Amino acid sequence: MADKDLVLLDTGLTRAAEALGDITPRVMQRLLARFPEAAQRFDSLCSWDRTPEVRARLEGEMVEQALYCLMRWLESPQEVEIILYGSVPHHAETLDVPPAMFTGLLEAVCDEIIATIPADVGDELQLWQSLRADLVALIARAALN
């Protein structure tokens, strides 16, 4: 891990926050476009309270978790491995959330951030593509666990 990568990571996150604000609605739109069946999963997870606030909180927590994993990967990959090796199988077994949806969520978060990167900032784009590839591969390994 290089300090340069951490600066690029922070730059991308800051730019996305300034340009987009809360990325949760955009991420969820991307996720549901790719996995329309995810809407039913959210409904069943929130069946105890169908108010929009409960679902919005769940969606926000999911996006927050994906962002956390992306932000920590460079400095603490073992921590992210522990998180995903616990989360991916647990959600698949107990909540019927397939690993592909985990991947879709992570990719949607990355896509939103990558969309804000100017075309002439290749090193930042490369970093985000690398983060995406690393965590998608980690999710696939966690699913086999």
DSSP file (Angstrom, degrees, kcal/mol; ACC not computed):
  #  RESIDUE AA STRUCTURE BP1 BP2  ACC     N-H-->O    O-->H-N    N-H-->O    O-->H-N    TCO  KAPPA ALPHA  PHI   PSI    X-CA   Y-CA   Z-CA
    1    1 A M              0   0    0      0, 0.0     2,-0.3     0, 0.0     3,-0.0   0.000 360.0 360.0 360.0 130.5    0.0    0.0    0.0
    2    2 A A     >  -     0   0    0      1,-0.1     4,-1.5     0, 0.0     3,-0.5  -0.814 360.0-125.4-108.7 150.0    1.4    3.4   -1.0
    3    3 A D  H  > S+     0   0    0     -2,-0.3     4,-2.1     1,-0.2     5,-0.2   0.849 112.6  62.6 -57.6 -33.0    0.5    6.7    0.5
    4    4 A K  H  > S+     0   0    0      1,-0.2     4,-2.5     2,-0.2    -1,-0.2   0.902 100.5  51.6 -59.6 -41.5   -0.3    7.8   -3.0
    5    5 A D  H  > S+     0   0    0     -3,-0.5     4,-2.6     1,-0.2    -1,-0.2   0.895 108.0  51.4 -64.0 -39.5   -3.1    5.2   -3.2
    6    6 A L  H  X S+     0   0    0     -4,-1.5     4,-2.5     2,-0.2    -1,-0.2   0.887 110.3  49.3 -64.6 -37.9   -4.6    6.4    0.1
    7    7 A V  H  X S+     0   0    0     -4,-2.1     4,-2.7     2,-0.2    -2,-0.2   0.918 111.8  48.7 -65.9 -43.2   -4.6   10.0   -1.3
    8    8 A L  H  X S+     0   0    0     -4,-2.5     4,-2.4     2,-0.2    -2,-0.2   0.902 111.4  50.4 -63.2 -40.7   -6.3    8.8   -4.5
    9    9 A L  H  X S+     0   0    0     -4,-2.6     4,-2.3     2,-0.2    -2,-0.2   0.948 112.9  45.3 -60.7 -49.9   -8.9    6.9   -2.5
   10   10 A D  H  X S+     0   0    0     -4,-2.5     4,-2.7     1,-0.2     5,-0.2   0.888 111.3  53.5 -62.4 -40.2   -9.7    9.9   -0.4
   11   11 A T  H  X S+     0   0    0     -4,-2.7     4,-2.6     1,-0.2    -1,-0.2   0.925 110.3  47.0 -61.0 -45.0   -9.8   12.1   -3.4
   12   12 A G  H  X S+     0   0    0     -4,-2.4     4,-2.4     2,-0.2    -2,-0.2   0.907 113.8  47.0 -64.7 -42.4  -12.3    9.9   -5.1
   13   13 A L  H  X S+     0   0    0     -4,-2.3     4,-2.4     2,-0.2    -2,-0.2   0.912 113.8  47.9 -65.9 -42.4  -14.5    9.6   -2.1
   14   14 A T  H  X S+     0   0    0     -4,-2.7     4,-2.5     2,-0.2     5,-0.2   0.928 112.4  48.6 -64.5 -45.3  -14.4   13.3   -1.4
   15   15 A R  H  X S+     0   0    0     -4,-2.6     4,-2.8    -5,-0.2     5,-0.3   0.930 112.5  48.4 -60.8 -45.5  -15.3   14.1   -5.1
   16   16 A A  H  X>S+     0   0    0     -4,-2.4     4,-3.0     1,-0.2     5,-0.6   0.910 111.5  49.9 -62.6 -42.1  -18.1   11.6   -5.1
   17   17 A A  H  X5S+     0   0    0     -4,-2.4     4,-1.7     3,-0.2    -1,-0.2   0.914 114.5  44.4 -63.2 -42.3  -19.5   13.0   -1.8
   18   18 A E  H  <5S+     0   0    0     -4,-2.5    -2,-0.2    -5,-0.2    -1,-0.2   0.887 120.9  39.6 -69.3 -38.4  -19.4   16.6   -3.1
   19   19 A A  H  <5S+     0   0    0     -4,-2.8    -2,-0.2    -5,-0.2    -3,-0.2   0.852 133.5  18.5 -79.2 -35.4  -20.8   15.7   -6.5
   20   20 A L  H  <5S-     0   0    0     -4,-3.0     2,-0.3     1,-0.3    -3,-0.2   0.644  79.9-157.7-114.1 -19.5  -23.5   13.2   -5.5
   21   21 A G  S  <<S+     0   0    0     -4,-1.7     2,-0.5    -5,-0.6    -1,-0.3  -0.566  75.9  15.4  69.3-137.4  -24.1   13.7   -1.8
   22   22 A D        -     0   0    0     -2,-0.3     4,-0.3     1,-0.2    -5,-0.0  -0.564  68.5-166.3 -69.9 118.0  -25.6   10.5   -0.4
   23   23 A I     >  +     0   0    0     -2,-0.5     4,-2.9     1,-0.2     5,-0.3   0.545  63.3  97.4 -84.1  -5.3  -25.0    7.8   -3.0
   24   24 A T  H  > S+     0   0    0      1,-0.2     4,-2.9     2,-0.2     5,-0.3   0.902  81.8  47.8 -54.6 -49.7  -27.4    5.3   -1.5
   25   25 A P  H  > S+     0   0    0      0, 0.0     4,-2.0     0, 0.0    -1,-0.2   0.905 115.2  46.2 -60.6 -38.5  -30.4    6.1   -3.7
   26   26 A R  H  > S+     0   0    0     -4,-0.3     4,-2.1     2,-0.2    -2,-0.2   0.906 113.2  49.1 -68.2 -41.4  -28.2    5.9   -6.9
   27   27 A V  H  X S+     0   0    0     -4,-2.9     4,-2.8     1,-0.2    -1,-0.2   0.932 111.6  48.8 -63.5 -45.3  -26.5    2.6   -5.7
   28   28 A M  H  X S+     0   0    0     -4,-2.9     4,-2.9    -5,-0.3     5,-0.2   0.875 108.2  54.3 -64.8 -36.2  -29.8    1.0   -4.9
   29   29 A Q  H  X S+     0   0    0     -4,-2.0     4,-1.6    -5,-0.3    -1,-0.2   0.924 111.6  45.0 -61.5 -43.6  -31.2    2.1   -8.3
   30   30 A R  H  X S+     0   0    0     -4,-2.1     4,-1.8     2,-0.2    -2,-0.2   0.928 114.4  48.8 -64.2 -45.2  -28.2    0.3  -10.0
   31   31 A L  H  X S+     0   0    0     -4,-2.8     4,-3.0     1,-0.2    -2,-0.2   0.931 112.6  46.5 -62.5 -46.3  -28.6   -2.7   -7.8
   32   32 A L  H  < S+     0   0    0     -4,-2.9    -1,-0.2     1,-0.2    -2,-0.2   0.794 108.4  56.5 -70.3 -27.0  -32.3   -3.1   -8.4
   33   33 A A  H  < S+     0   0    0     -4,-1.6    -1,-0.2    -5,-0.2    -2,-0.2   0.882 116.8  35.9 -67.7 -36.9  -31.9   -2.6  -12.1
   34   34 A R  H  < S+     0   0    0     -4,-1.8    -2,-0.2     1,-0.2    -1,-0.2   0.838 133.2  27.2 -83.0 -34.9  -29.4   -5.6  -12.1
   35   35 A F    ><  +     0   0    0     -4,-3.0     3,-2.2    -5,-0.2     4,-0.4  -0.687  63.1 170.9-128.9  76.5  -31.2   -7.6   -9.5
   36   36 A P  T >  S+     0   0    0      0, 0.0     3,-1.4     0, 0.0     4,-0.4   0.811  77.8  66.5 -58.1 -28.7  -35.0   -6.8   -9.5
   37   37 A E  T >> S+     0   0    0      1,-0.3     4,-1.2     2,-0.2     3,-0.5   0.656  81.7  78.5 -67.8 -13.7  -35.6   -9.7   -7.1
   38   38 A A  H <> S+     0   0    0     -3,-2.2     4,-2.4     1,-0.2    -1,-0.3   0.819  81.5  66.2 -64.0 -29.2  -33.6   -7.8   -4.5
   39   39 A A  H <> S+     0   0    0     -3,-1.4     4,-2.2    -4,-0.4    -1,-0.2   0.903 100.5  49.0 -59.4 -40.7  -36.7   -5.6   -3.9
   40   40 A Q  H <> S+     0   0    0     -3,-0.5     4,-2.3    -4,-0.4    -1,-0.2   0.870 107.9  54.3 -66.4 -36.4  -38.5   -8.7   -2.5
   41   41 A R  H  X S+     0   0    0     -4,-1.2     4,-2.4     2,-0.2    -2,-0.2   0.920 109.2  47.9 -62.9 -43.2  -35.6   -9.5   -0.3
   42   42 A F  H  X S+     0   0    0     -4,-2.4     4,-2.0     1,-0.2    -2,-0.2   0.917 110.0  52.8 -63.4 -42.4  -35.7   -6.0    1.2
   43   43 A D  H  < S+     0   0    0     -4,-2.2    -1,-0.2     1,-0.2    -2,-0.2   0.913 111.7  45.2 -59.7 -42.1  -39.4   -6.3    1.7
   44   44 A S  H >< S+     0   0    0     -4,-2.3     3,-1.1     1,-0.2    -1,-0.2   0.876 111.9  51.7 -72.0 -35.2  -39.0   -9.6    3.6
   45   45 A L  H 3< S+     0   0    0     -4,-2.4     3,-0.3     1,-0.2    -1,-0.2   0.812 117.2  40.1 -67.5 -28.5  -36.1   -8.3    5.7
   46   46 A C  T >< S+     0   0    0     -4,-2.0     3,-1.8    -5,-0.2    -1,-0.2   0.129  79.2 117.4-104.6  19.6  -38.3   -5.3    6.6
   47   47 A S  T <   +     0   0    0     -3,-1.1     3,-0.3     1,-0.3    -1,-0.2   0.764  68.7  62.2 -62.4 -25.5  -41.5   -7.2    7.1
   48   48 A W  T 3  S+     0   0    0     -3,-0.3    -1,-0.3     1,-0.3     2,-0.2   0.717 123.3  14.7 -72.2 -20.5  -41.7   -6.3   10.8
   49   49 A D    <   -     0   0    0     -3,-1.8    -1,-0.3     2,-0.1     6,-0.1  -0.750  63.8-173.1-157.0 102.7  -42.0   -2.6    9.8
   50   50 A R        +     0   0    0     -3,-0.3    -3,-0.1    -2,-0.2    -4,-0.0   0.192  41.3 129.8 -88.0  18.1  -42.8   -1.6    6.3
   51   51 A T    >>  -     0   0    0      1,-0.1     4,-1.5    -5,-0.1     3,-0.8  -0.439  69.0-120.0 -70.7 147.9  -42.2    2.1    6.8
   52   52 A P  H 3> S+     0   0    0      0, 0.0     4,-2.6     0, 0.0     5,-0.2   0.806 110.8  62.8 -58.2 -29.2  -39.9    3.8    4.2
   53   53 A E  H 3> S+     0   0    0      2,-0.2     4,-2.2     1,-0.2     5,-0.1   0.885 101.1  50.3 -65.1 -38.1  -37.6    4.8    7.0
   54   54 A V  H <> S+     0   0    0     -3,-0.8     4,-2.2     2,-0.2    -1,-0.2   0.937 113.6  44.2 -66.9 -46.3  -36.8    1.3    7.9
   55   55 A R  H  X S+     0   0    0     -4,-1.5     4,-2.8     1,-0.2     5,-0.2   0.915 112.9  52.0 -65.3 -41.7  -36.0    0.2    4.4
   56   56 A A  H  X S+     0   0    0     -4,-2.6     4,-2.6     1,-0.2    -1,-0.2   0.888 109.4  50.6 -61.5 -38.6  -34.0    3.4    3.8
   57   57 A R  H  X S+     0   0    0     -4,-2.2     4,-2.4     2,-0.2    -1,-0.2   0.916 110.9  48.2 -65.6 -42.6  -32.0    2.6    7.0
   58   58 A L  H  X S+     0   0    0     -4,-2.2     4,-2.0     2,-0.2    -2,-0.2   0.936 113.4  47.1 -62.2 -46.8  -31.3   -0.9    5.8
   59   59 A E  H  X S+     0   0    0     -4,-2.8     4,-2.3     1,-0.2     5,-0.2   0.915 112.1  50.8 -61.5 -43.1  -30.2    0.2    2.4
   60   60 A G  H  X S+     0   0    0     -4,-2.6     4,-2.6    -5,-0.2    -1,-0.2   0.893 109.0  50.9 -61.9 -40.8  -28.0    2.9    3.9
   61   61 A E  H  X S+     0   0    0     -4,-2.4     4,-2.2     2,-0.2    -1,-0.2   0.876 109.6  50.8 -65.4 -37.5  -26.3    0.4    6.2
   62   62 A M  H  X S+     0   0    0     -4,-2.0     4,-2.2     2,-0.2    -2,-0.2   0.938 112.9  44.4 -65.6 -46.4  -25.6   -1.9    3.3
   63   63 A V  H  X S+     0   0    0     -4,-2.3     4,-2.7     1,-0.2    -2,-0.2   0.908 112.5  53.3 -64.3 -41.0  -24.0    0.9    1.2
   64   64 A E  H  X S+     0   0    0     -4,-2.6     4,-2.5    -5,-0.2    -1,-0.2   0.895 108.2  50.1 -59.9 -41.1  -22.1    2.1    4.3
   65   65 A Q  H  X S+     0   0    0     -4,-2.2     4,-2.3     2,-0.2    -1,-0.2   0.905 110.7  48.9 -65.6 -41.9  -20.7   -1.4    4.8
   66   66 A A  H  X S+     0   0    0     -4,-2.2     4,-2.2     2,-0.2    -2,-0.2   0.927 112.7  48.1 -63.4 -44.2  -19.6   -1.6    1.2
   67   67 A L  H  X S+     0   0    0     -4,-2.7     4,-2.8     2,-0.2    -2,-0.2   0.909 109.2  53.9 -61.8 -41.8  -17.9    1.8    1.5
   68   68 A Y  H  X S+     0   0    0     -4,-2.5     4,-2.2     1,-0.2    -2,-0.2   0.935 108.6  48.7 -58.5 -47.0  -16.3    0.8    4.7
   69   69 A C  H  X S+     0   0    0     -4,-2.3     4,-1.4     1,-0.2    -1,-0.2   0.910 113.0  47.7 -61.3 -42.3  -14.8   -2.3    3.1
   70   70 A L  H  X S+     0   0    0     -4,-2.2     4,-0.5     1,-0.2    -1,-0.2   0.908 113.4  47.8 -64.2 -41.8  -13.5   -0.2    0.1
   71   71 A M  H  < S+     0   0    0     -4,-2.8     4,-0.3     1,-0.2    -2,-0.2   0.823 117.2  41.4 -70.4 -31.1  -12.0    2.4    2.4
   72   72 A R  H  X S+     0   0    0     -4,-2.2     4,-3.4    -5,-0.2     3,-0.3   0.631  90.6  88.1 -91.5 -15.0  -10.3   -0.1    4.7
   73   73 A W  H  < S+     0   0    0     -4,-1.4    -1,-0.2     1,-0.2    -2,-0.1   0.875  87.9  48.5 -56.5 -43.9   -9.0   -2.5    2.0
   74   74 A L  T  < S+     0   0    0     -4,-0.5    -1,-0.2     1,-0.2    -2,-0.1   0.876 124.0  29.6 -66.9 -37.3   -5.7   -0.7    1.4
   75   75 A E  T  4 S+     0   0    0     -3,-0.3    -2,-0.2    -4,-0.3    -1,-0.2   0.753 135.8  20.1 -95.0 -26.7   -4.7   -0.4    5.0
   76   76 A S     X  +     0   0    0     -4,-3.4     4,-1.6     1,-0.1     3,-0.5  -0.456  58.1 159.7-146.2  67.0   -6.4   -3.5    6.5
   77   77 A P  H  > S+     0   0    0      0, 0.0     4,-2.5     0, 0.0     5,-0.2   0.837  79.2  59.7 -61.7 -31.1   -7.2   -6.2    4.1
   78   78 A Q  H  > S+     0   0    0      1,-0.2     4,-2.3     2,-0.2     5,-0.2   0.894 103.3  51.5 -64.3 -37.8   -7.4   -8.8    6.9
   79   79 A E  H  > S+     0   0    0     -3,-0.5     4,-2.2     2,-0.2    -1,-0.2   0.923 110.9  47.4 -62.5 -44.2  -10.2   -6.8    8.5
   80   80 A V  H  X S+     0   0    0     -4,-1.6     4,-2.8     1,-0.2     5,-0.3   0.881 109.6  54.1 -66.3 -38.0  -12.2   -6.7    5.3
   81   81 A E  H  X S+     0   0    0     -4,-2.5     4,-3.1     2,-0.2     5,-0.3   0.931 108.3  49.3 -60.6 -44.9  -11.6  -10.4    4.8
   82   82 A I  H  X S+     0   0    0     -4,-2.3     4,-1.2     2,-0.2    -2,-0.2   0.927 112.3  48.8 -59.7 -45.3  -13.0  -11.1    8.3
   83   83 A I  H  X S+     0   0    0     -4,-2.2     4,-2.7     1,-0.2     3,-0.3   0.953 118.0  38.2 -59.6 -51.7  -16.1   -8.9    7.6
   84   84 A L  H  X S+     0   0    0     -4,-2.8     4,-2.2     1,-0.2    -2,-0.2   0.848 110.7  57.8 -75.4 -33.5  -16.8  -10.5    4.2
   85   85 A Y  H  < S+     0   0    0     -4,-3.1    -1,-0.2    -5,-0.3    -2,-0.2   0.775 117.0  37.7 -66.8 -23.1  -16.0  -14.1    5.2
   86   86 A G  H  X S+     0   0    0     -4,-1.2     4,-1.3    -3,-0.3    -2,-0.2   0.860 120.6  43.9 -88.3 -42.8  -18.6  -13.7    7.9
   87   87 A S  H  X S+     0   0    0     -4,-2.7     4,-2.8    -5,-0.2     5,-0.3   0.918 107.7  53.5 -72.7 -46.4  -21.2  -11.7    6.1
   88   88 A V  H  X S+     0   0    0     -4,-2.2     4,-2.0     1,-0.2     5,-0.2   0.952 115.0  37.7 -62.1 -53.9  -21.4  -13.4    2.7
   89   89 A P  H  > S+     0   0    0      0, 0.0     4,-2.8     0, 0.0     5,-0.3   0.910 116.6  53.6 -64.4 -39.3  -22.1  -16.9    3.9
   90   90 A H  H  X>S+     0   0    0     -4,-1.3     4,-2.9     1,-0.2     5,-0.6   0.942 111.4  44.5 -59.3 -48.3  -24.3  -15.7    6.7
   91   91 A H  H  X5S+     0   0    0     -4,-2.8     6,-2.1     1,-0.2     4,-1.3   0.872 114.2  50.3 -66.4 -35.8  -26.5  -13.7    4.4
   92   92 A A  H  X5S+     0   0    0     -4,-2.0     4,-0.5    -5,-0.3    -1,-0.2   0.927 118.6  37.2 -66.2 -43.9  -26.7  -16.5    1.8
   93   93 A E  H  <5S+     0   0    0     -4,-2.8    -2,-0.2    -5,-0.2    -3,-0.2   0.903 129.6  26.4 -77.6 -42.6  -27.6  -19.2    4.4
   94   94 A T  H  <5S+     0   0    0     -4,-2.9    -3,-0.2    -5,-0.3    -2,-0.1   0.766 133.0  28.5 -97.4 -26.8  -30.0  -17.2    6.7
   95   95 A L  H  <<S-     0   0    0     -4,-1.3    -3,-0.2    -5,-0.6    -2,-0.1   0.374  96.1-122.1-117.7   2.7  -31.4  -14.5    4.5
   96   96 A D     <  +     0   0    0     -4,-0.5    -4,-0.2    -5,-0.3    -3,-0.1   0.864  58.8 149.6  57.5  38.8  -31.3  -16.1    1.1
   97   97 A V        -     0   0    0     -6,-2.1    -1,-0.2    -9,-0.1    -2,-0.1  -0.900  41.5-138.4-102.6 107.6  -29.1  -13.3   -0.3
   98   98 A P    >>  -     0   0    0      0, 0.0     3,-1.7     0, 0.0     4,-1.1  -0.293  17.6-116.3 -67.7 149.9  -26.9  -14.8   -3.0
   99   99 A P  H 3> S+     0   0    0      0, 0.0     4,-2.5     0, 0.0     5,-0.2   0.802 112.8  68.4 -54.3 -30.0  -23.3  -13.7   -3.2
  100  100 A A  H 3> S+     0   0    0      1,-0.2     4,-2.6     2,-0.2     5,-0.1   0.840  96.7  53.4 -60.7 -31.5  -24.0  -12.2   -6.6
  101  101 A M  H <> S+     0   0    0     -3,-1.7     4,-2.5     2,-0.2    -1,-0.2   0.874 106.3  51.8 -71.1 -36.3  -26.1   -9.6   -4.9
  102  102 A F  H  X S+     0   0    0     -4,-1.1     4,-2.4     2,-0.2    -2,-0.2   0.947 112.5  46.5 -59.7 -46.9  -23.2   -8.7   -2.6
  103  103 A T  H  X S+     0   0    0     -4,-2.5     4,-2.9     1,-0.2     5,-0.2   0.923 110.9  52.3 -60.7 -44.5  -21.0   -8.4   -5.7
  104  104 A G  H  X S+     0   0    0     -4,-2.6     4,-2.3     1,-0.2    -1,-0.2   0.883 109.3  49.5 -60.5 -39.6  -23.7   -6.3   -7.4
  105  105 A L  H  X S+     0   0    0     -4,-2.5     4,-2.3     2,-0.2    -1,-0.2   0.948 112.7  46.3 -64.3 -48.6  -23.9   -3.9   -4.4
  106  106 A L  H  X S+     0   0    0     -4,-2.4     4,-2.5     1,-0.2    -2,-0.2   0.919 113.6  49.1 -60.8 -43.9  -20.1   -3.5   -4.3
  107  107 A E  H  X S+     0   0    0     -4,-2.9     4,-3.0     1,-0.2    -1,-0.2   0.885 109.0  52.9 -63.9 -38.4  -20.0   -2.9   -8.0
  108  108 A A  H  X S+     0   0    0     -4,-2.3     4,-2.0    -5,-0.2    -1,-0.2   0.907 109.5  48.7 -64.4 -40.7  -22.8   -0.4   -7.9
  109  109 A V  H  X S+     0   0    0     -4,-2.3     4,-1.9     2,-0.2    -2,-0.2   0.952 114.3  45.7 -62.1 -48.6  -20.9    1.6   -5.2
  110  110 A C  H  X S+     0   0    0     -4,-2.5     4,-3.4     1,-0.2     5,-0.3   0.913 110.2  54.2 -61.0 -42.9  -17.7    1.5   -7.2
  111  111 A D  H  X S+     0   0    0     -4,-3.0     4,-2.0     1,-0.2    -1,-0.2   0.891 107.2  50.9 -60.3 -40.1  -19.6    2.5  -10.4
  112  112 A E  H  < S+     0   0    0     -4,-2.0     4,-0.4     2,-0.2    -1,-0.2   0.916 115.5  41.6 -64.6 -42.0  -21.1    5.5   -8.7
  113  113 A I  H >< S+     0   0    0     -4,-1.9     3,-1.5     1,-0.2     4,-0.4   0.926 113.4  52.3 -71.2 -44.3  -17.7    6.7   -7.5
  114  114 A I  H >< S+     0   0    0     -4,-3.4     3,-1.6     1,-0.3    -2,-0.2   0.849  99.8  64.6 -60.2 -34.8  -15.9    5.8  -10.8
  115  115 A A  T 3< S+     0   0    0     -4,-2.0    -1,-0.3     1,-0.3    -2,-0.2   0.713 100.0  53.0 -63.0 -19.4  -18.5    7.9  -12.7
  116  116 A T  T <  S+     0   0    0     -3,-1.5    -1,-0.3    -4,-0.4    -2,-0.2   0.534  83.7 104.8 -92.8  -6.4  -17.3   11.0  -11.0
  117  117 A I  S <  S-     0   0    0     -3,-1.6  -105,-0.0    -4,-0.4    -3,-0.0  -0.617  76.6-119.5 -79.0 125.0  -13.6   10.5  -11.9
  118  118 A P    >   -     0   0    0      0, 0.0     3,-1.9     0, 0.0     7,-0.2  -0.289  21.5-117.1 -61.2 149.1  -12.4   12.9  -14.7
  119  119 A A  T 3  S+     0   0    0      1,-0.3     3,-0.1     6,-0.0    -2,-0.1   0.759 111.4  58.5 -60.0 -26.7  -11.2   11.1  -17.8
  120  120 A D  T 3  S+     0   0    0      1,-0.2     2,-0.6     2,-0.1    -1,-0.3   0.312  84.8  82.9 -90.1  10.9   -7.7   12.5  -17.4
  121  121 A V    <>  +     0   0    0     -3,-1.9     4,-1.9     1,-0.2     3,-0.3  -0.587  50.1 158.9-112.9  68.7   -7.1   11.0  -13.9
  122  122 A G  H  >  +     0   0    0     -2,-0.6     4,-2.7     1,-0.2    -1,-0.2   0.825  67.2  56.8 -63.5 -35.9   -6.1    7.5  -15.0
  123  123 A D  H  > S+     0   0    0      2,-0.2     4,-1.9     1,-0.2    -1,-0.2   0.873 108.9  47.0 -67.8 -34.6   -4.2    6.6  -11.8
  124  124 A E  H  > S+     0   0    0     -3,-0.3     4,-2.3     2,-0.2    -1,-0.2   0.916 112.7  49.2 -70.4 -42.3   -7.3    7.2   -9.7
  125  125 A L  H  X S+     0   0    0     -4,-1.9     4,-2.4     1,-0.2    -2,-0.2   0.918 110.4  51.5 -60.4 -43.7   -9.5    5.3  -12.1
  126  126 A Q  H  X S+     0   0    0     -4,-2.7     4,-2.2     1,-0.2    -1,-0.2   0.901 108.3  52.0 -61.4 -41.5   -7.0    2.4  -12.0
  127  127 A L  H  X S+     0   0    0     -4,-1.9     4,-2.8     1,-0.2    -2,-0.2   0.945 111.1  46.2 -60.2 -48.7   -7.1    2.4   -8.2
  128  128 A W  H  X S+     0   0    0     -4,-2.3     4,-2.4     1,-0.2    -1,-0.2   0.868 111.9  50.8 -65.7 -36.1  -10.9    2.2   -8.1
  129  129 A Q  H  X S+     0   0    0     -4,-2.4     4,-2.4     2,-0.2    -1,-0.2   0.882 111.7  48.9 -66.5 -36.6  -10.9   -0.6  -10.7
  130  130 A S  H  X S+     0   0    0     -4,-2.2     4,-2.9     2,-0.2    -2,-0.2   0.916 110.3  50.0 -67.7 -44.1   -8.3   -2.5   -8.7
  131  131 A L  H  X S+     0   0    0     -4,-2.8     4,-2.5     2,-0.2     5,-0.3   0.933 111.9  49.4 -57.7 -45.9  -10.3   -2.1   -5.5
  132  132 A R  H  X S+     0   0    0     -4,-2.4     4,-2.4     1,-0.2     5,-0.2   0.940 112.9  45.7 -59.2 -49.4  -13.4   -3.3   -7.3
  133  133 A A  H  X S+     0   0    0     -4,-2.4     4,-2.2     1,-0.2    -2,-0.2   0.907 112.6  50.9 -63.2 -42.8  -11.6   -6.4   -8.7
  134  134 A D  H  X S+     0   0    0     -4,-2.9     4,-2.0     1,-0.2    -1,-0.2   0.925 114.4  42.3 -61.6 -45.5  -10.0   -7.2   -5.4
  135  135 A L  H  X S+     0   0    0     -4,-2.5     4,-2.4     2,-0.2    -1,-0.2   0.837 111.5  54.1 -76.3 -31.1  -13.2   -7.1   -3.4
  136  136 A V  H  X S+     0   0    0     -4,-2.4     4,-2.0    -5,-0.3    -1,-0.2   0.923 111.1  47.5 -63.6 -42.2  -15.3   -8.9   -6.1
  137  137 A A  H  X S+     0   0    0     -4,-2.2     4,-2.1    -5,-0.2    -2,-0.2   0.891 110.8  51.7 -64.8 -38.7  -12.7  -11.7   -5.9
  138  138 A L  H  X S+     0   0    0     -4,-2.0     4,-2.8     2,-0.2    -2,-0.2   0.906 107.7  51.6 -64.8 -41.1  -12.8  -11.7   -2.1
  139  139 A I  H  X S+     0   0    0     -4,-2.4     4,-2.1     1,-0.2    -1,-0.2   0.909 108.9  51.8 -61.0 -41.6  -16.6  -12.0   -2.2
  140  140 A A  H  X S+     0   0    0     -4,-2.0     4,-0.9     2,-0.2    -1,-0.2   0.909 111.6  46.3 -62.9 -41.4  -16.3  -15.0   -4.5
  141  141 A R  H >X S+     0   0    0     -4,-2.1     3,-0.6     1,-0.2     4,-0.6   0.910 111.2  52.1 -66.1 -41.4  -13.8  -16.6   -2.1
  142  142 A A  H >< S+     0   0    0     -4,-2.8     3,-0.9     1,-0.2    -2,-0.2   0.853 103.4  58.6 -63.0 -34.1  -16.0  -15.9    0.8
  143  143 A A  H 3< S+     0   0    0     -4,-2.1    -1,-0.2     1,-0.2    -2,-0.2   0.797 102.9  53.4 -66.4 -27.5  -19.0  -17.5   -0.9
  144  144 A L  H <<        0   0    0     -4,-0.9    -1,-0.2    -3,-0.6    -2,-0.2   0.640 360.0 360.0 -80.3 -14.1  -17.0  -20.8   -1.2
  145  145 A N    <<        0   0    0     -3,-0.9    -1,-0.2    -4,-0.6    -2,-0.2   0.461 360.0 360.0 -74.1 360.0  -16.4  -20.8    2.5
